[in-house]
Amino acid sequence: MSDHAHSVGAAGQAFFDLIQRSELPSLGPERGRSLLSTEQLDQALDDWLAEFVLSKKLGPLFRSAALFWHDHLDASHTISQSIRTPEGSLLHGMMHRREPDYPNAKYWFSRAGHHAIEDVLSQRLKEEGRLDAHEMERLVPGGLWDPHTFVDFVEASLAGRPGAWSIDTLRYIQGVEFQSLILCLVG
């Protein structure tokens, strides 16, 4: 592994360690237990950013992502809405899906356009093998992640519609989606 690849891997692992929580985030706006406060996250992120010198434009993305992961949706939204990149749009879409504001989530996912996260997420879901072939075809038609369909599944499940996917499965997928975005940012 090259020094660059090693440092990218170390930065990503350090970020995941920094934002670790005891359970996956909710699909909605509910707050989990034993989460870091915005002040704690800010301090930890400042230390992380000082250690892993990444592009200055990535700092707000990681800050918004950490806030999102720790259920500080309003604070995450404030940052992500000012990030005019596909990654900012993806994070903004994830936040609106949890809000829940499903049409707005789909708007922001559309603004992101085709992104490397689609390939990373599709591959990770396939490799982890937790979804059956039918579920994969619905979420990853033609081998590419479909964030709009995922929004629809979350909406249907939270509304308790018949045939909806389990909340645990959707929380798992949301976690893989988030991790895939972070991997794209550090890679």
LONU-701226 format. One line per 3 residues: number of its first residue (from 0); their letters; for each residue z, x, y of C-alpha. Coordinates in Angstrom, 2 decimals, padded with zeros to 5 digits. Each point is the difference from the previous one (the first is absolute). Layout:
# LONU-701226
NUM = a = Z/X/Y; ...
# end
This chain:
# LONU-701226
0 = msd = 000.00/000.00/000.00; -000.95/001.39/003.40; 002.62/000.51/002.73
3 = hah = -001.55/-002.88/001.97; 000.07/-002.36/-003.00; 003.58/001.04/-000.75
6 = svg = 001.14/-000.66/003.59; -001.73/-003.39/000.04; 001.70/-000.88/-003.27
9 = aag = 003.34/001.21/001.31; -000.39/-002.00/003.23; -000.83/-003.16/-001.90
12 = qaf = 002.88/000.42/-002.44; 002.41/000.75/002.84; -001.17/-003.15/001.80
15 = fdl = 000.50/-002.15/-003.10; 003.46/001.55/-000.47; 000.83/-000.74/003.64
18 = iqr = -000.90/-003.71/-000.24; 001.34/-000.62/-003.51; 001.76/-003.31/-000.48
21 = sel = 001.75/-001.66/-002.92; -002.54/-002.83/-000.45; -003.56/-000.74/000.98
24 = psl = -000.45/-001.81/003.32; -000.33/-003.75/000.03; -003.40/-001.62/000.34
27 = gpe = 001.31/-001.83/003.05; 002.11/000.86/003.02; 003.32/000.09/-001.85
30 = rgr = 002.10/003.14/000.39; 001.21/001.92/-003.00; 003.41/001.52/-000.61
33 = sll = 001.22/003.49/000.92; -002.96/000.91/002.17; -000.14/002.68/002.65
36 = ste = 000.31/-001.14/003.60; -002.77/000.70/002.50; 002.17/002.76/001.48
39 = qld = 000.53/001.62/-003.40; -003.71/-000.21/-000.77; -000.91/001.46/003.40
42 = qal = 002.27/003.01/-000.54; -001.17/000.58/-003.56; -003.66/-000.33/001.08
45 = ddw = 000.48/002.42/002.90; 001.41/002.55/-002.47; -002.80/-000.68/-002.51
48 = lae = -002.74/000.27/002.65; 001.50/003.29/001.26; -000.02/001.43/-003.52
51 = fvl = -003.47/-001.17/-001.00; -002.27/000.69/002.91; -002.58/-002.73/-000.32
54 = skk = -002.53/-001.21/002.52; 001.75/-001.50/003.06; -001.96/-003.23/-000.50
57 = lgp = 001.65/-000.49/-003.39; 003.55/-000.09/001.37; -000.18/-003.63/001.19
60 = lfr = -001.59/-001.08/-003.30; 002.81/001.51/-002.05; 002.61/-001.42/002.36
63 = saa = -001.53/-003.49/-000.25; -000.29/000.36/-003.80; 003.66/001.02/-000.37
66 = lfw = 001.12/-002.91/002.17; -002.18/-002.39/-002.01; 001.41/001.27/-003.30
69 = hdh = 003.55/-000.51/001.26; -000.71/-003.56/001.16; -000.03/000.70/003.74
72 = lda = -003.17/-002.06/000.37; 000.16/-000.56/003.77; 000.51/003.71/000.69
75 = sht = -002.79/000.89/-002.45; -002.29/-002.54/001.65; 000.66/001.37/003.48
78 = isq = -001.26/003.40/-001.15; -002.81/-001.03/-002.36; -001.67/-002.34/002.49
81 = sir = -000.59/002.96/002.33; -001.54/002.24/-002.69; -003.76/-000.38/000.33
84 = tpe = -000.98/001.45/-003.36; -000.87/-001.56/-003.36; 003.40/001.14/-001.30
87 = gsl = 001.75/-001.72/002.90; -001.95/-003.16/-000.77; 001.00/000.17/-003.69
90 = lhg = 003.67/000.39/000.87; -000.31/-002.76/002.59; -001.54/-002.28/-002.67
93 = mmh = 002.80/000.76/-002.47; 002.59/-000.84/002.64; -001.67/-003.33/000.87
96 = rre = -000.23/-000.90/-003.70; 003.79/000.37/-000.23; 000.63/-001.83/003.28
99 = pdy = -001.67/-002.34/-001.38; -003.11/-000.44/002.08; -002.69/000.02/-002.66
102 = pna = -003.10/-000.57/002.18; 001.10/002.80/002.33; 000.62/002.28/-003.00
105 = kyw = -003.55/-000.61/-001.21; -001.34/000.68/003.51; 001.67/003.42/000.08
108 = fsr = -001.10/000.86/-003.52; -003.58/-000.84/001.06; 000.36/002.25/003.06
111 = agh = 000.93/002.90/-002.27; -003.38/-000.21/-001.75; -000.68/001.96/-003.17
114 = hai = 002.74/002.59/-000.37; 000.99/002.63/-002.56; 003.10/-002.08/-000.80
117 = edv = -002.25/-002.42/-001.90; -001.01/002.72/-002.46; 003.49/001.53/-000.27
120 = lsq = 001.69/-003.37/-000.50; -002.59/-001.23/-002.50; 000.34/003.19/-002.05
123 = rlk = 003.80/-000.06/000.06; 000.17/-003.64/-001.10; -002.44/000.75/-002.82
126 = eeg = 001.86/003.13/-001.14; 003.44/-001.61/000.09; -001.28/-002.79/-002.28
129 = rld = 002.52/-002.61/001.09; -002.72/-002.58/000.75; -002.25/-001.44/-002.69
132 = ahe = -003.82/000.13/000.23; -000.25/-003.52/001.48; 002.58/000.75/002.69
135 = mer = -001.73/003.29/000.83; -003.38/-001.73/000.32; 001.47/-002.54/002.43
138 = lvp = 001.71/002.62/002.19; -002.48/002.82/-000.42; -003.41/-001.68/-000.37
141 = ggl = -002.71/002.56/-000.63; 002.61/002.75/-000.02; 001.07/-000.37/003.67
144 = wdp = 003.30/-001.40/001.23; -000.33/-003.36/001.76; 002.84/-000.35/002.55
147 = htf = -001.06/-003.55/000.92; 000.45/-001.19/-003.57; 003.39/001.67/-000.13
150 = vdf = 000.99/-001.87/003.18; -001.05/-003.25/-001.71; 002.07/000.84/-003.11
153 = vea = 003.08/000.76/002.10; -000.41/-003.23/001.96; -000.46/-002.08/-003.17
156 = sla = 002.99/001.57/-001.73; 002.36/-000.37/002.93; -001.12/-003.65/000.35
159 = grp = 000.80/-000.55/-003.69; -003.50/-001.14/-000.93; -000.72/-000.57/-003.70
162 = gaw = -001.55/002.99/-001.72; 001.16/002.40/002.71; 000.86/003.57/-000.92
165 = sid = 003.59/001.06/-000.42; 001.81/001.24/003.08; 001.05/003.16/-001.88
168 = tlr = -003.62/000.83/-000.87; -001.09/-000.52/003.61; 002.87/002.12/001.33
171 = yiq = -001.04/002.74/-002.43; -003.62/-000.20/001.23; 001.16/000.05/003.64
174 = gve = 001.96/003.17/-000.82; -003.04/001.66/-001.54; -002.06/-001.07/003.03
177 = fqs = 002.52/001.59/002.38; 000.28/003.19/-002.05; -003.81/000.24/-000.13
180 = lil = -000.21/-000.21/003.78; 002.57/002.80/000.35; -001.89/002.13/-002.53
183 = clv = -003.18/-000.49/002.03; 001.84/001.08/003.15; 001.40/003.21/-001.46
186 = g = -003.05/000.83/-002.10
# end
